[in-house]
Amino acid sequence: MMKMEILDRKKNPLMKREEIVFSVDHGGKATPARKDLLKEISGKLKVKEDLLIIDKIFSATGKSQSNLKILVYKKKDDIPKGKLEKMKARMEKKKGKKPKEEAKPVEEVKPAEKKAEAEEEKPEEVKTEEKAEEPEKEEKVEEKAEEEKKGE
């Protein structure tokens, strides 16, 4: 069992909730999972677990103490959808489940490969420029040949 203490308690009538800040001493162990914290808090506050949202967990480095920001609602309908979904997603992460949408892996290109690709592209560009110049040279040669014929 963890040692819990209420540090601050505020009513927020506009959001239809009560905001409570807890201090939790977890006795030299890692920060407890949200699921375990929900059980402890609901028992202490005598409120159903589905009316509680653990908004934030602040853990100090090197200490076995955390501060929790808890949102307590009177009705389940008062809980904003975003808060509820965020809470569920956070709890699923800890269980080891994968998120619904998986990110596709991006192919990494090594710097050496980038350099080689860049070098391959440059000679092709130069060749196209040379080809563009060749017809111009041929035209100039033909023009000079015509001028020489006229001059004779």
Backbone as CSV, one residue per row, in Angstrom:
resi,resn,N_x,N_y,N_z,CA_x,CA_y,CA_z,C_x,C_y,C_z
1,MET,0.840,-1.189,0.000,0.000,0.000,0.000,0.883,1.249,0.000
2,MET,0.498,2.208,-0.794,1.253,3.453,-0.929,0.746,4.485,0.058
3,LYS,1.660,5.342,0.453,1.300,6.439,1.338,0.823,7.605,0.478
4,MET,-0.441,8.031,0.682,-1.036,9.095,-0.125,-1.489,10.245,0.747
5,GLU,-1.300,11.445,0.208,-1.695,12.645,0.946,-2.261,13.664,-0.038
6,ILE,-3.366,14.302,0.351,-3.960,15.336,-0.500,-3.251,16.654,-0.230
7,LEU,-2.687,17.247,-1.302,-1.989,18.524,-1.165,-2.901,19.707,-1.466
8,ASP,-3.773,19.560,-2.452,-4.630,20.668,-2.871,-5.945,20.115,-3.405
9,ARG,-7.005,20.866,-3.174,-8.327,20.429,-3.631,-9.101,21.662,-4.087
10,LYS,-9.532,21.657,-5.362,-10.285,22.795,-5.906,-11.516,22.293,-6.630
11,LYS,-12.601,23.053,-6.534,-13.806,22.745,-7.289,-13.797,23.618,-8.541
12,ASN,-14.145,22.999,-9.652,-14.201,23.706,-10.918,-15.610,23.520,-11.493
13,PRO,-16.543,24.402,-11.086,-17.933,24.227,-11.518,-18.126,24.405,-13.025
14,LEU,-17.306,25.194,-13.659,-17.424,25.411,-15.088,-17.180,24.103,-15.867
15,MET,-16.192,23.340,-15.434,-15.872,22.070,-16.078,-16.601,20.892,-15.429
16,LYS,-17.398,21.176,-14.414,-18.176,20.166,-13.686,-17.277,19.071,-13.101
17,ARG,-16.225,19.508,-12.409,-15.297,18.548,-11.819,-14.601,19.144,-10.602
18,GLU,-13.938,18.258,-9.892,-13.106,18.654,-8.757,-11.674,18.261,-9.114
19,GLU,-10.729,19.170,-8.883,-9.331,18.918,-9.215,-8.556,18.729,-7.911
20,ILE,-7.910,17.578,-7.798,-7.199,17.229,-6.566,-5.740,16.914,-6.905
21,VAL,-4.833,17.445,-6.073,-3.413,17.136,-6.235,-3.005,16.242,-5.072
22,PHE,-2.509,15.051,-5.417,-2.070,14.067,-4.433,-0.559,14.008,-4.404
23,SER,-0.029,13.677,-3.247,1.378,13.321,-3.117,1.404,11.833,-2.776
24,VAL,2.142,11.063,-3.584,2.195,9.618,-3.387,3.633,9.211,-3.122
25,ASP,3.852,8.494,-2.022,5.174,7.949,-1.715,5.130,6.467,-2.061
26,HIS,5.918,6.062,-3.060,5.869,4.665,-3.493,7.030,3.844,-2.972
27,GLY,7.632,4.255,-1.893,8.586,3.453,-1.125,9.738,2.812,-1.880
28,GLY,10.534,3.583,-2.582,11.732,3.062,-3.225,11.483,2.287,-4.505
29,LYS,10.255,2.174,-4.937,9.917,1.450,-6.160,9.678,2.456,-7.288
30,ALA,9.519,1.935,-8.496,9.231,2.782,-9.656,7.856,3.420,-9.509
31,THR,7.613,4.437,-10.304,6.304,5.090,-10.293,5.236,4.055,-10.637
32,PRO,4.207,3.940,-9.811,3.166,2.930,-10.051,2.386,3.192,-11.343
33,ALA,1.793,2.140,-11.868,0.976,2.238,-13.078,-0.319,2.986,-12.764
34,ARG,-0.870,3.625,-13.769,-2.108,4.386,-13.595,-3.251,3.493,-13.091
35,LYS,-3.270,2.266,-13.557,-4.330,1.342,-13.150,-4.285,1.121,-11.631
36,ASP,-3.071,0.910,-11.089,-2.916,0.709,-9.648,-3.259,1.975,-8.879
37,LEU,-2.837,3.110,-9.428,-3.131,4.388,-8.772,-4.632,4.653,-8.743
38,LEU,-5.329,4.312,-9.811,-6.781,4.513,-9.854,-7.485,3.759,-8.734
39,LYS,-7.064,2.515,-8.520,-7.678,1.715,-7.454,-7.459,2.358,-6.085
40,GLU,-6.219,2.773,-5.841,-5.882,3.384,-4.546,-6.658,4.691,-4.326
41,ILE,-6.699,5.525,-5.341,-7.351,6.832,-5.219,-8.857,6.684,-5.067
42,SER,-9.455,5.780,-5.852,-10.906,5.598,-5.744,-11.279,5.096,-4.352
43,GLY,-10.434,4.258,-3.755,-10.678,3.793,-2.397,-10.561,4.910,-1.384
44,LYS,-9.554,5.762,-1.577,-9.336,6.870,-0.637,-10.445,7.923,-0.733
45,LEU,-10.866,8.245,-1.964,-11.890,9.270,-2.158,-13.312,8.714,-2.108
46,LYS,-13.433,7.387,-2.129,-14.730,6.714,-2.135,-15.565,7.137,-3.348
47,VAL,-14.912,7.053,-4.510,-15.528,7.400,-5.790,-15.264,6.249,-6.756
48,LYS,-16.187,6.009,-7.693,-15.981,4.955,-8.688,-14.789,5.296,-9.587
49,GLU,-14.076,4.251,-10.022,-12.893,4.433,-10.867,-13.214,5.098,-12.199
50,ASP,-14.400,4.832,-12.753,-14.723,5.388,-14.065,-15.061,6.878,-14.025
51,LEU,-15.127,7.468,-12.822,-15.348,8.910,-12.684,-14.044,9.663,-12.416
52,LEU,-12.935,8.940,-12.352,-11.628,9.545,-12.090,-10.779,9.569,-13.356
53,ILE,-10.044,10.661,-13.514,-9.069,10.774,-14.592,-7.749,11.201,-13.952
54,ILE,-6.702,10.416,-14.200,-5.368,10.837,-13.749,-4.810,11.698,-14.868
55,ASP,-4.839,13.005,-14.651,-4.442,13.939,-15.695,-2.930,13.979,-15.876
56,LYS,-2.196,14.075,-14.788,-0.736,14.154,-14.873,-0.094,13.438,-13.699
57,ILE,1.105,12.923,-13.968,1.928,12.344,-12.907,3.272,13.043,-12.965
58,PHE,3.632,13.698,-11.889,4.922,14.379,-11.804,5.820,13.571,-10.872
59,SER,6.877,12.980,-11.408,7.809,12.206,-10.584,9.138,12.951,-10.511
60,ALA,9.630,13.129,-9.307,10.914,13.779,-9.129,12.027,12.763,-9.353
61,THR,13.090,13.174,-10.036,14.207,12.284,-10.314,14.924,11.916,-9.025
62,GLY,15.177,10.640,-8.843,15.929,10.172,-7.681,15.117,10.039,-6.408
63,LYS,13.848,10.348,-6.467,12.991,10.229,-5.278,11.895,9.220,-5.564
64,SER,11.403,8.595,-4.519,10.299,7.654,-4.688,8.988,8.334,-4.314
65,GLN,8.825,9.565,-4.839,7.635,10.336,-4.538,7.130,10.982,-5.830
66,SER,5.829,10.980,-6.000,5.215,11.580,-7.183,4.031,12.430,-6.771
67,ASN,3.767,13.447,-7.563,2.564,14.252,-7.376,1.615,13.929,-8.522
68,LEU,0.353,13.770,-8.215,-0.655,13.414,-9.206,-1.709,14.503,-9.294
69,LYS,-2.131,14.807,-10.505,-3.259,15.713,-10.696,-4.435,14.844,-11.110
70,ILE,-5.444,14.777,-10.249,-6.613,13.933,-10.453,-7.827,14.803,-10.742
71,LEU,-8.621,14.385,-11.729,-9.872,15.064,-12.043,-11.012,14.142,-11.639
72,VAL,-11.898,14.634,-10.782,-13.021,13.839,-10.285,-14.317,14.442,-10.826
73,TYR,-15.066,13.624,-11.565,-16.331,14.066,-12.146,-17.494,13.434,-11.383
74,LYS,-18.663,14.108,-11.403,-19.842,13.573,-10.723,-20.579,12.571,-11.600
75,LYS,-20.595,12.821,-12.922,-21.258,11.921,-13.869,-20.286,11.561,-14.984
76,LYS,-20.443,10.375,-15.513,-19.568,9.927,-16.596,-19.769,10.774,-17.857
77,ASP,-20.988,11.309,-18.039,-21.282,12.143,-19.209,-20.530,13.477,-19.172
78,ASP,-20.102,13.912,-17.986,-19.394,15.179,-17.855,-17.931,15.092,-18.302
79,ILE,-17.404,13.887,-18.409,-15.996,13.712,-18.791,-15.844,14.005,-20.283
80,PRO,-14.960,14.944,-20.643,-14.738,15.221,-22.075,-14.192,13.982,-22.782
81,LYS,-14.636,13.759,-24.007,-14.222,12.577,-24.775,-12.713,12.506,-24.914
82,GLY,-12.089,13.655,-25.168,-10.640,13.690,-25.354,-9.893,13.216,-24.126
83,LYS,-10.341,13.634,-22.952,-9.688,13.232,-21.695,-9.824,11.732,-21.474
84,LEU,-11.004,11.223,-21.751,-11.274,9.802,-21.546,-10.429,8.949,-22.496
85,GLU,-10.369,9.362,-23.759,-9.575,8.617,-24.754,-8.091,8.668,-24.416
86,LYS,-7.631,9.826,-23.978,-6.221,9.988,-23.629,-5.854,9.092,-22.448
87,MET,-6.738,9.024,-21.465,-6.511,8.190,-20.291,-6.432,6.711,-20.692
88,LYS,-7.363,6.282,-21.551,-7.369,4.881,-22.001,-6.102,4.562,-22.786
89,ALA,-5.682,5.485,-23.646,-4.476,5.270,-24.453,-3.243,5.156,-23.565
90,ARG,-3.161,5.984,-22.548,-2.021,5.933,-21.631,-1.985,4.622,-20.859
91,MET,-3.158,4.145,-20.482,-3.206,2.893,-19.731,-2.856,1.709,-20.629
92,GLU,-3.243,1.758,-21.904,-2.929,0.689,-22.843,-1.441,0.638,-23.142
93,LYS,-0.779,1.774,-23.189,0.667,1.809,-23.439,1.409,1.005,-22.399
94,LYS,1.031,1.158,-21.166,1.710,0.471,-20.060,1.485,-1.036,-20.111
95,LYS,0.352,-1.462,-20.669,0.066,-2.889,-20.745,0.909,-3.568,-21.810
96,GLY,1.497,-2.776,-22.713,2.316,-3.349,-23.769,1.565,-3.524,-25.069
97,LYS,0.361,-2.991,-25.156,-0.403,-3.076,-26.388,0.118,-2.031,-27.363
98,LYS,-0.005,-2.344,-28.646,0.417,-1.398,-29.671,-0.691,-0.390,-29.895
99,PRO,-0.333,0.853,-30.239,-1.367,1.838,-30.550,-2.160,1.415,-31.786
100,LYS,-3.333,1.972,-31.975,-4.219,1.589,-33.072,-3.556,1.802,-34.427
101,GLU,-2.931,2.947,-34.619,-2.286,3.241,-35.889,-0.787,3.098,-35.721
102,GLU,-0.197,2.249,-36.555,1.242,2.058,-36.484,1.908,2.936,-37.523
103,ALA,3.007,3.532,-37.134,3.763,4.357,-38.061,4.553,3.447,-38.998
104,LYS,4.578,3.794,-40.274,5.331,3.004,-41.237,6.809,3.348,-41.113
105,PRO,7.686,2.333,-41.134,9.111,2.626,-41.015,9.612,3.378,-42.244
106,VAL,10.449,4.347,-42.001,11.022,5.154,-43.064,12.364,4.555,-43.440
107,GLU,12.591,4.387,-44.744,13.856,3.834,-45.187,14.950,4.868,-44.964
108,GLU,15.982,4.431,-44.278,17.091,5.330,-44.019,18.141,5.154,-45.108
109,VAL,18.676,6.274,-45.579,19.720,6.245,-46.587,21.007,6.686,-45.911
110,LYS,22.025,5.866,-46.037,23.300,6.181,-45.405,23.945,7.351,-46.128
111,PRO,24.755,8.155,-45.414,25.404,9.307,-46.046,26.238,8.907,-47.263
112,ALA,26.916,7.762,-47.217,27.732,7.318,-48.338,26.850,7.055,-49.560
113,GLU,25.675,6.482,-49.345,24.751,6.208,-50.443,24.213,7.504,-51.035
114,LYS,23.931,8.481,-50.181,23.460,9.778,-50.657,24.507,10.412,-51.562
115,LYS,25.763,10.340,-51.130,26.860,10.937,-51.876,27.001,10.248,-53.234
116,ALA,26.927,8.915,-53.248,27.051,8.157,-54.484,25.904,8.501,-55.431
117,GLU,24.699,8.628,-54.909,23.556,8.980,-55.733,23.723,10.367,-56.328
118,ALA,24.248,11.298,-55.541,24.451,12.664,-56.009,25.500,12.685,-57.122
119,GLU,26.568,11.884,-56.981,27.621,11.848,-57.990,27.110,11.229,-59.281
120,GLU,26.237,10.230,-59.162,25.675,9.605,-60.343,24.813,10.578,-61.130
121,GLU,24.121,11.445,-60.446,23.236,12.387,-61.108,24.017,13.473,-61.838
122,LYS,25.123,13.923,-61.305,25.881,15.018,-61.897,26.408,14.682,-63.290
123,PRO,27.048,13.530,-63.517,27.540,13.261,-64.862,26.422,13.250,-65.904
124,GLU,25.247,12.779,-65.545,24.132,12.769,-66.477,23.742,14.186,-66.857
125,GLU,23.759,15.076,-65.886,23.421,16.467,-66.161,24.448,17.077,-67.105
126,VAL,25.730,16.780,-66.874,26.794,17.321,-67.705,26.654,16.799,-69.129
127,LYS,26.342,15.521,-69.259,26.181,14.933,-70.575,25.059,15.612,-71.341
128,THR,23.973,15.899,-70.685,22.858,16.547,-71.373,23.247,17.939,-71.813
129,GLU,24.073,18.624,-71.026,24.535,19.946,-71.414,25.460,19.847,-72.622
130,GLU,26.346,18.842,-72.632,27.267,18.658,-73.741,26.490,18.358,-75.017
131,LYS,25.478,17.539,-74.929,24.667,17.212,-76.093,23.973,18.447,-76.632
132,ALA,23.552,19.308,-75.714,22.891,20.532,-76.132,23.871,21.439,-76.866
133,GLU,25.151,21.418,-76.498,26.158,22.271,-77.126,26.562,21.712,-78.493
134,GLU,26.583,20.431,-78.673,27.037,19.812,-79.915,26.246,20.295,-81.130
135,PRO,24.908,20.341,-81.096,24.182,20.830,-82.265,24.553,22.275,-82.606
136,GLU,24.812,23.068,-81.575,25.198,24.453,-81.818,26.529,24.499,-82.559
137,LYS,27.482,23.643,-82.182,28.782,23.599,-82.841,28.627,23.184,-84.288
138,GLU,27.790,22.189,-84.528,27.556,21.724,-85.890,26.962,22.838,-86.747
139,GLU,26.033,23.606,-86.187,25.417,24.707,-86.927,26.459,25.754,-87.278
140,LYS,27.354,26.064,-86.320,28.397,27.060,-86.558,29.359,26.586,-87.643
141,VAL,29.697,25.296,-87.623,30.602,24.741,-88.633,29.957,24.838,-90.012
142,GLU,28.671,24.519,-90.078,27.958,24.595,-91.350,27.891,26.030,-91.856
143,GLU,27.649,26.974,-90.924,27.588,28.386,-91.312,28.928,28.850,-91.868
144,LYS,30.030,28.444,-91.222,31.359,28.837,-91.699,31.640,28.228,-93.072
145,ALA,31.212,27.006,-93.278,31.430,26.346,-94.577,30.659,27.079,-95.661
146,GLU,29.447,27.523,-95.369,28.651,28.248,-96.336,29.281,29.603,-96.666
147,GLU,29.809,30.277,-95.623,30.451,31.566,-95.824,31.701,31.418,-96.706
148,GLU,32.445,30.365,-96.493,33.657,30.134,-97.272,33.295,29.887,-98.749
149,LYS,32.214,29.178,-98.975,31.799,28.901,-100.341,31.375,30.190,-101.042
150,LYS,30.689,31.073,-100.279,30.242,32.349,-100.854,31.423,33.243,-101.141
151,GLY,32.414,33.185,-100.258,33.589,34.032,-100.401,34.460,33.613,-101.565
152,GLU,34.389,32.401,-102.007,35.240,31.927,-103.101,34.706,32.340,-104.384
